[in-house]
Amino acid sequence: MRHSRAASLSALAFGVILATIYLSSPQPLSPQGASPPTSADIVMQQDIPMKTRDGVTLYADIYRPKSSDRFPVILMRTPYNKNAGWAESSVFKMVPRGYVVIIQDVRGRYTSEGEWYPFKHEQADGFDTVEWLPRSLIPMAKSA
């Protein structure tokens, strides 16, 4: 079981690194001649609750392309407020390129419940969030 947790976290970290490299390379957001994507092309769901294994509720905002297709997911967990401009501005670069972006306030910070102790709950809460992702995205795909 530990091996699968480590593998899941390693795969997530690798995905985030690849997405960062891809997104930092200079390339157009849309094909030449096409109009740039607008916020109307992005479906936003705010303050989606997720229960951790010990019953604490963490809240996330989910941004995805306006499509019922499946997309890779970029997960950002932050103690610095998921509604801050720095977090939301990156969404408008990633989603039009075909990513679902989930920004979650960590335990005890901003919209999420619980008490914040730096690094104490990050591993378990991060694992619980990764396990929650498929369940949270299936209803969204059906509603598109």
LINWOQUI-V810081 format. One line per field, one symbol per residue. psi: psi as a letter, one per 40 degrees, with the letter a starting at -180 (. if undefined). A space follows every 10 residues. Layout:
# LINWOQUI-V810081
psi = ???
This chain:
# LINWOQUI-V810081
psi = dddddddddd dddddddddd dddeihiidi iheiiiiiee ehhhhifhih hideehhiii hhhiigieii iihhhhhief heeidddddd dedddeefih hhhhhihehb eiiaihhhed eddddddddd dddddddddd dde.
